[in-house]
Amino acid sequence: MTTLVTGAAGFIGFHVSNALLSRGEQVIGIDNLNDYYSVALKQDRIAELNTNHGDAFDFIKVDFADNAALSAALEGKSFDRIVHLGAQAGVRYSIENPHAYVHSNLVGHLNMLELARARGSAHMVYASSSSVYGGNKTLPFRVEDRVDHPLSLYAATKKADELISETYSHLYRLPLTGLRFFTVYGPWGRPDMAMWIFTKAILEGGEIGVFGEGNMRRDFTYVDDIVAGIVAALDNPPPDDGAEKAGGSHGPHRLYNIGNNRSEELMRMIALIEQACGREAKKTLLPMQAGDVRDTYADISAISGDLGFEPKTSIDRGIPKFVEWYKAYHNL
Ligand SMILES: NC(=O)c1ccc[n+]([C@@H]2O[C@H](COP(=O)([O-])OP(=O)(O)OC[C@H]3O[C@@H](n4cnc5c(N)ncnc54)[C@H](O)[C@@H]3O)[C@@H](O)[C@H]2O)c1
């Protein structure tokens, strides 16, 4: 079994590749290694996969939003299914550089759907985001809720990906599963995300800026739980039986939330990082940032009911694991 994983040098793509390879499968990983954050970290993730799995992991550097380059890079390579995790991530950066989001998340997503169609892929699982829920007030967020009011371009591109995918499942009966991830954290995480930024500042004795005056809540999901959900979804393509699927499609297209099913105060997350670092943070309270959502909380009943998904890692256990990895990676 060979799976094409996009964004394989990214945080979640690295972990998914590792999990599939550890099951004895083959992975073709693609990534353009862009410099949105440390390229060295992306290269280290690829090096780790190469070291641990040898020839079973085949890495190709390519921009999947460049259709000609994508076709050329994959010529002569065969794969059975796709996990499409590559994207321009980050809510705040979408205000600074909107074109990067249209390029990777819209053009790139279309190219991946066309690839899946041309290759007759058995299933494509793709990443959406909790940010599609925008300012919805009813918590927890359910896949049945309306999501027509995104608060950022990032969120709008992810919602658009779900809509474009729906047309592909309808027109071409392409089996697709869209996963709305809720704030993922853990070893090999992302330097642009709050948990990394806070950990770095606390260990360096610097100050942290706490947005939303600390009055924000997030459903923090440990990366191993996200990977378990992605792999369970990948192994269970939606049947083309005309029945209504999670998210409302009558085609072979499901939408699921993957979260920890708990909404945690930002201040509790900071307290756990402080505990793991053995130091207190100097905190400056700041207003909400443009594009940010105040609270997130995932209703996971759809994926639990269909696939038996159950998150296993609370932030009390997950945050110390992240901090431990952070220190080891930086030789601290
Ligand atoms: N981490 C989270 O909390 C979170 C939450 C919700 C949704 N998501 C989504 O999950 C997916 C994975 O996120 P992540 O946290 O691993 O992010 P990441 O930025 O670490 O990984 C994305 C990878 O995609 C690559 N990439 C971007 N554009 C590309 C292009 N045009 N061609 C080839 N490669 C390209 C990047 O170089 C990067 O390595 C993304 O779709 C993201 O939007 C993540």
The ligand as a Gaussian input file, in Angstrom:
#p B3LYP/6-31G(d) Opt

LIG

0 1
 N       -1.684000      22.515000      13.324000
 C       -2.945000      22.906000      13.559000
 O       -3.309000      23.259000      14.684000
 C       -3.975000      22.875000      12.459000
 C       -5.304000      23.216000      12.791000
 C       -6.269000      23.202000      11.804000
 C       -5.934000      22.830000      10.514000
 N       -4.645000      22.508000      10.197000
 C       -4.344000      22.114000       8.817000
 O       -3.646000      20.892000       8.837000
 C       -2.710000      20.832000       7.763000
 C       -1.325000      20.552000       8.283000
 O       -0.966000      21.599000       9.192000
 P        0.431000      21.666000       9.926000
 O        0.171000      22.179000      11.281000
 O        1.170000      20.396000       9.723000
 O        1.118000      22.846000       9.085000
 P        2.606000      22.971000       8.501000
 O        2.730000      24.380000       8.017000
 O        3.593000      22.486000       9.503000
 O        2.595000      21.968000       7.278000
 C        2.163000      22.304000       5.996000
 C        3.257000      21.920000       5.008000
 O        2.771000      22.175000       3.689000
 C        3.824000      22.669000       2.910000
 N        3.241000      23.428000       1.792000
 C        2.524000      24.572000       1.867000
 N        2.167000      24.973000       0.636000
 C        2.672000      24.056000      -0.229000
 C        2.664000      23.933000      -1.656000
 N        2.044000      24.839000      -2.423000
 N        3.283000      22.864000      -2.220000
 C        3.911000      21.939000      -1.444000
 N        3.978000      22.013000      -0.096000
 C        3.356000      23.056000       0.501000
 C        4.645000      23.527000       3.852000
 O        5.993000      23.684000       3.421000
 C        4.538000      22.765000       5.171000
 O        5.643000      21.917000       5.376000
 C       -2.850000      22.165000       7.024000
 O       -3.756000      21.993000       5.961000
 C       -3.444000      23.087000       8.070000
 O       -4.160000      24.147000       7.482000
 C       -3.664000      22.526000      11.151000

